[in-house]
């Protein structure tokens, strides 16, 4: 009975097989790119190094350490391999597989069974090699690339492999795009012939003619990977300002604001782009929040914009000079608008140092900010604006613009420093304002 039991244990040991490795790799974030130069400094943090530690050969001969990482995008699979090797030699053999090299094995065919052999046509199966110090072999014209650079104590290789070729129907592959079989092998030769091998999944050393000892790589894909924004939030002051958000996607996208005080300059685009937006001054002591929602048809992402309320300290921060300029602006505005239109100005307002006048028959609210300004003014009106005119202090018209909206963004980069009169025509009458350009 004991003899049978021992034999049974021997059979279990003899025929047991180590569990195959499985890893999940992350998609390259939208907006990121990898330049194949043998240097991994442009790889994302989501690509994590994995140990290649299944050794074959005499333990005393092992003097190398190997690790790999992978990522991918819609067009390519990227593989980085780092080899730390005390002795690198490439001149000792005419056989490429006996030199210091990296070999990778792929099977992108979901219909192939574990027992399939390379001895019969196995579509979607690849064995690729990059010998240290030499160009990649077996890849001309296939959309593959591998580059190498020396690092402290060894070398690093970067591989870029086209999905179109790896899983091309012309090669007979039947691949669902979710996972593939994979193995990597580092051949180590210290000058006296092949003396050590390191594998990722199994040291059976049969990966060159069968897939049964290859591991599995899963592609971790989420639609959110296809839309990336440069930021998810803004915390801004109470006063007018212009901001931008970078959009990274390969798709068409649209953007919208949920608050009238946050104005988007552009609301759609194709591929990577920039959303510019402005916020009006917050005259309340309470903070407020708006959302910019960006969508590419697959996923939506939100940018939260929080604007602080106005405070006494921020108002007092205005200098005496700015106060004097505001007073001068009121006098100038009264004179210019009344003289140009041969009318009497009925109302004068001053908010946030922006001087506004209303004509007697006009009940229109007008906002100009920032004021003083350097190169831009946002005009906001509760009525529909049809035309905007700008005059200098000499009474000369220096700018006019046709409009059909309640807001208008004026770019003033070419204007000289000084005081300017603004005349706004609306569907309810004419209203005037004055602003100062400071350099």
C-alpha positions in Angstrom: 0.0 0.0 0.0 2.8 2.4 0.8 4.5 1.6 -2.5 1.4 2.4 -4.5 1.0 5.7 -2.5 4.6 6.7 -3.2 4.2 5.9 -6.9 1.0 8.0 -7.0 2.9 11.0 -5.5 5.6 10.6 -8.0 3.1 10.6 -10.9 1.6 13.8 -9.5 5.0 15.5 -9.3 6.1 14.3 -12.7 3.0 15.5 -14.6 2.1 18.6 -12.7 2.5 21.9 -14.7 3.1 25.3 -13.2 0.1 27.7 -13.6 0.6 29.9 -16.6 1.2 33.6 -16.0 -1.4 36.1 -16.8 -1.0 39.9 -16.9 -3.2 42.8 -17.9 -1.7 45.8 -19.7 -3.0 49.3 -19.8 -3.8 51.3 -23.0 -1.5 54.2 -23.7 -3.3 57.3 -22.3 -4.8 59.6 -25.0 -2.4 62.4 -25.9 0.7 60.2 -25.0 3.1 58.8 -27.5 6.2 56.6 -27.4 9.2 57.3 -29.6 11.2 54.2 -30.3 14.8 55.0 -29.5 15.8 52.4 -26.9 14.9 54.8 -24.0 11.8 54.4 -21.9 11.7 57.9 -20.5 8.4 58.6 -22.4 6.6 55.5 -21.2 3.5 56.1 -19.0 3.5 55.1 -15.3 0.6 52.7 -16.1 3.2 50.3 -17.8 4.7 48.3 -14.9 7.9 46.2 -15.0 7.4 42.4 -14.9 10.1 40.0 -13.9 11.4 37.6 -16.5 12.7 35.1 -14.0 12.2 31.5 -15.2 15.7 30.3 -15.5 17.1 27.4 -17.6 20.7 26.3 -17.4 23.2 25.8 -14.6 22.4 28.1 -11.7 26.1 29.0 -11.4 26.0 30.4 -15.0 23.2 32.9 -14.3 24.5 36.4 -14.1 21.7 38.3 -15.8 18.5 39.9 -14.7 15.6 40.7 -17.1 12.3 42.6 -16.8 9.7 43.7 -19.3 6.7 46.0 -19.6 4.1 46.6 -22.2 1.5 49.1 -23.3 -0.5 49.6 -26.5 -2.7 52.0 -28.5 -5.1 51.5 -31.4 -2.2 50.9 -33.9 0.7 49.3 -32.1 1.8 47.1 -29.3 4.8 48.4 -27.4 7.3 46.2 -25.5 10.3 47.4 -23.4 12.9 44.9 -22.2 15.6 45.7 -19.7 18.6 43.4 -19.4 21.3 43.6 -16.7 24.1 41.3 -17.8 27.6 41.2 -16.3 29.1 39.9 -19.6 27.7 40.6 -23.1 29.2 38.9 -26.1 27.9 38.7 -29.6 30.9 37.4 -31.6 31.0 33.8 -30.4 28.5 32.0 -32.7 27.1 32.2 -36.2 23.7 31.1 -34.9 21.6 34.2 -33.9 19.7 32.3 -31.2 23.0 31.5 -29.4 24.0 35.1 -29.0 23.0 37.7 -26.4 19.5 38.5 -27.6 15.8 38.9 -26.9 13.2 36.7 -28.5 9.5 37.4 -28.3 6.7 34.9 -29.1 3.1 36.0 -29.9 0.0 34.1 -30.9 -3.0 36.3 -31.9 -5.5 33.7 -32.9 -8.3 32.8 -30.6 -9.0 29.5 -32.5 -5.6 27.9 -31.7 -5.6 25.3 -29.0 -2.9 25.0 -26.3 -1.5 21.9 -28.1 -1.0 23.6 -31.4 2.4 23.3 -32.9 4.4 25.6 -35.2 5.3 22.6 -37.2 1.9 23.1 -39.0 0.7 26.5 -40.2 -0.3 28.4 -37.1 -1.8 31.7 -38.3 -1.3 34.7 -36.1 1.8 33.2 -34.5 5.1 35.1 -34.4 8.7 34.5 -33.2 10.8 37.7 -33.4 14.4 38.3 -32.4 16.6 41.3 -31.7 20.3 40.4 -31.2 22.3 42.8 -29.0 24.2 45.3 -31.2 22.4 44.2 -34.4 19.2 45.2 -36.2 16.0 43.3 -35.6 15.7 40.2 -37.9 12.7 38.8 -39.8 10.7 42.1 -39.8 11.4 44.0 -43.0 8.2 45.5 -44.4 6.0 44.3 -41.6 5.5 47.6 -39.7 7.7 46.4 -36.8 10.6 48.3 -35.2 13.1 47.6 -32.4 15.8 49.9 -31.0 18.4 49.5 -28.3 20.5 51.6 -26.0 23.2 50.7 -23.5 22.4 51.3 -19.8 24.4 50.9 -16.7 25.2 47.2 -16.4 23.4 46.1 -19.5 21.0 47.3 -22.2 17.4 48.3 -22.9 15.3 47.4 -26.0 12.1 49.0 -27.2 9.8 47.2 -29.6 6.9 48.6 -31.6 4.7 46.0 -33.3 1.8 46.8 -35.7 -1.5 45.2 -34.7 -2.4 45.2 -38.4 0.4 42.8 -39.1 0.3 40.7 -35.9 -3.4 39.9 -36.4 -3.8 40.6 -40.1 -6.3 38.5 -41.9 -3.7 38.0 -44.6 -1.8 35.9 -42.2 -5.0 33.9 -41.3 -5.4 35.2 -37.8 -8.7 35.0 -36.0 -8.3 37.4 -33.1 -11.0 39.0 -30.9 -8.7 41.9 -29.8 -9.0 41.1 -26.0 -6.0 38.9 -25.2 -3.1 37.1 -26.8 -0.6 34.3 -25.9 2.9 35.5 -25.2 6.4 34.5 -24.1 9.8 36.3 -24.0 13.2 34.8 -23.9 16.6 36.3 -23.0 19.5 34.3 -24.4 22.7 34.9 -22.5 26.2 34.1 -23.9 29.2 35.1 -21.9 31.7 34.3 -24.6 32.0 30.5 -24.4 28.6 29.6 -25.9 25.0 29.8 -24.7 25.1 29.2 -21.0 21.9 30.7 -19.6 18.3 31.5 -20.6 15.6 33.5 -18.8 11.9 33.2 -19.7 8.8 35.1 -18.5 6.3 32.2 -18.2 8.0 28.9 -18.5 11.5 27.5 -18.9 10.3 24.6 -21.0 12.0 26.1 -24.0 9.4 24.8 -26.4 7.9 28.2 -27.2 9.5 28.2 -30.6 7.3 25.3 -31.8 4.2 25.3 -29.6 2.1 27.7 -27.5 1.2 25.3 -24.6 3.8 26.9 -22.3 3.2 30.5 -23.2 1.4 32.9 -20.8 -1.5 35.2 -21.5 -1.6 39.0 -21.9 -5.0 40.8 -21.5 -5.7 44.2 -22.9 -7.3 46.5 -20.3 -9.5 48.8 -22.3 -12.0 51.4 -21.1 -13.8 54.0 -23.3 -12.5 56.6 -20.8 -9.0 56.0 -22.2 -10.2 57.6 -25.5 -10.8 61.0 -23.9 -8.3 62.7 -21.7 -8.5 66.3 -20.4 -5.5 68.3 -19.1 -7.3 69.1 -15.9 -10.5 68.2 -14.0 -10.9 71.4 -12.0 -10.1 75.2 -11.7 -10.2 77.3 -8.6 -10.2 80.9 -9.7 -10.5 84.4 -8.3 -13.7 86.6 -8.4 -12.6 88.7 -11.4 -12.8 88.1 -15.2 -10.2 85.8 -16.7 -9.6 83.5 -19.7 -8.6 79.9 -19.2 -8.1 76.8 -21.4 -8.4 73.1 -21.2 -6.5 70.7 -23.5 -8.5 67.9 -25.1 -6.8 64.6 -26.1 -8.8 62.2 -28.3 -8.8 60.7 -31.7 -12.6 61.4 -32.1 -14.9 64.3 -32.7 -15.9 66.0 -29.4 -18.2 68.6 -28.1 -18.3 70.8 -25.0 -20.9 72.7 -23.1 -21.2 74.9 -20.0 -24.0 74.7 -17.5 -23.8 78.3 -16.3 -24.3 81.6 -18.2 -21.3 83.2 -16.4 -18.9 80.7 -18.0 -18.6 81.3 -21.7 -17.0 78.8 -24.1 -15.2 80.3 -27.1 -15.3 76.9 -28.9 -17.7 74.1 -28.3 -16.5 71.3 -30.7 -13.5 69.9 -32.4 -12.0 66.9 -34.2 -9.0 65.1 -32.5 -6.7 66.8 -30.1 -7.7 70.4 -29.4 -8.1 73.3 -26.9 -11.2 74.6 -25.2 -10.9 78.3 -24.3 -13.4 79.8 -21.9 -13.9 83.0 -19.9 -15.7 83.7 -16.6 -17.4 86.9 -15.7 -16.6 88.7 -12.5 -18.4 87.4 -9.4 -19.9 90.4 -7.6 -21.3 88.3 -4.8 -19.5 87.5 -1.6 -20.4 83.8 -2.1 -18.4 81.5 -4.3 -20.0 79.7 -7.3 -19.5 76.6 -9.4 -19.9 75.7 -13.0 -19.3 72.6 -15.1 -17.8 72.1 -18.5 -18.9 68.8 -19.9 -16.8 67.3 -22.8 -18.0 64.3 -24.7 -16.6 62.3 -27.7 -19.7 60.1 -28.2 -18.2 57.2 -26.1 -17.6 58.9 -22.8 -18.1 62.2 -21.1 -15.8 64.0 -18.7 -16.4 67.1 -16.5 -14.2 70.0 -15.6 -15.4 71.7 -12.3 -14.8 75.5 -12.2 -15.1 77.1 -8.8 -15.0 80.9 -8.6 -14.4 82.7 -5.4 -16.7 85.5 -4.2 -15.6 89.1 -4.2 -14.2 90.3 -0.9 -13.5 93.7 0.7 -9.8 93.0 0.6 -9.8 92.5 -3.2 -11.7 95.7 -3.7 -9.3 97.7 -1.5 -6.4 96.2 -3.4 -7.3 98.6 -6.3 -4.8 101.4 -6.2 -5.6 105.1 -5.9 -4.4 105.5 -9.4 -7.0 103.0 -10.7 -9.7 104.9 -8.7 -8.7 108.2 -10.3 -8.8 106.5 -13.7 -12.3 105.3 -13.0 -13.4 108.8 -12.1 -11.8 110.2 -15.2 -13.5 107.6 -17.3 -16.9 108.7 -16.1 -16.3 112.3 -17.1 -14.9 111.2 -20.4 -17.8 108.9 -21.1 -20.4 111.6 -20.3 -18.7 114.0 -22.6 -18.0 111.7 -25.6 -21.2 109.8 -25.7 -23.4 112.9 -25.2 -21.5 114.8 -27.9 -21.4 112.0 -30.4 -25.1 111.3 -30.2 -26.4 114.8 -29.4 -28.3 113.5 -26.5 -28.3 113.8 -22.7 -27.0 110.9 -20.7 -29.5 109.9 -18.1 -27.8 107.2 -16.0 -24.2 106.6 -14.9 -23.1 103.4 -13.2 -19.8 102.4 -11.8 -19.2 98.8 -10.8 -15.9 97.1 -10.4 -14.3 100.3 -11.8 -16.2 99.8 -15.1 -17.9 103.0 -16.1 -21.3 102.5 -17.9 -23.8 105.1 -19.2 -27.4 104.5 -20.3 -29.3 106.7 -22.7 -32.7 108.0 -21.5 -34.8 105.8 -23.7 -32.6 102.8 -23.1 -33.1 100.3 -20.3 -30.2 98.0 -21.0 -27.6 96.6 -18.7 -24.0 96.6 -20.0 -20.9 95.0 -18.5 -17.3 95.5 -19.5 -14.4 93.6 -18.0 -11.6 93.5 -17.2 -11.2 97.3 -16.9 -8.4 98.5 -17.0 -7.2 95.8 -19.4 -4.1 94.8 -21.3 -5.4 93.2 -24.5 -9.0 92.0 -24.2 -12.5 93.1 -23.1 -15.6 91.0 -22.8 -18.8 92.9 -23.5 -22.0 91.5 -21.9 -25.4 92.9 -22.5 -28.9 91.7 -21.5 -30.2 92.7 -24.9 -29.1 91.4 -28.3 -26.0 93.3 -29.6 -26.1 94.3 -33.3 -23.0 96.5 -33.5 -20.1 97.6 -31.4 -18.0 100.8 -32.1 -14.8 101.9 -30.3 -13.5 105.6 -30.4 -10.3 107.0 -29.0 -10.2 110.1 -26.9 -9.9 112.2 -30.0 -13.2 111.1 -31.2 -11.9 108.9 -34.0 -13.5 105.6 -34.7 -10.8 102.9 -34.4 -12.9 99.7 -34.4 -16.3 98.4 -35.3 -17.8 94.9 -35.2 -21.1 93.4 -36.3 -22.6 91.1 -33.7 -25.8 89.0 -33.2 -25.3 87.8 -29.6 -25.6 89.0 -26.0 -21.8 88.7 -25.5 -18.8 89.8 -27.6 -15.2 89.2 -26.9 -12.9 92.0 -28.2 -9.3 91.4 -28.9 -7.2 94.6 -28.4 -3.7 93.5 -29.0 -3.0 96.1 -31.6 -4.4 99.0 -29.6 -2.2 101.6 -27.9 -2.4 102.3 -24.2 -5.0 104.9 -23.3 -8.7 105.5 -22.7 -11.4 104.3 -25.2 -15.1 104.9 -25.6 -17.3 101.9 -26.4 -20.7 102.4 -28.1 -23.0 99.4 -28.2 -26.0 99.2 -30.4 -28.7 96.8 -29.2 -32.2 95.9 -30.2 -33.4 98.1 -27.3 -31.3 101.1 -27.9 -27.7 102.4 -27.5 -25.6 102.1 -24.4 -22.1 103.4 -23.8 -19.1 102.5 -21.8 -15.4 103.3 -21.3 -12.4 101.2 -20.8 -8.7 101.8 -20.2 -5.8 99.9 -21.9 -2.7 99.7 -19.8 0.6 98.2 -20.9 
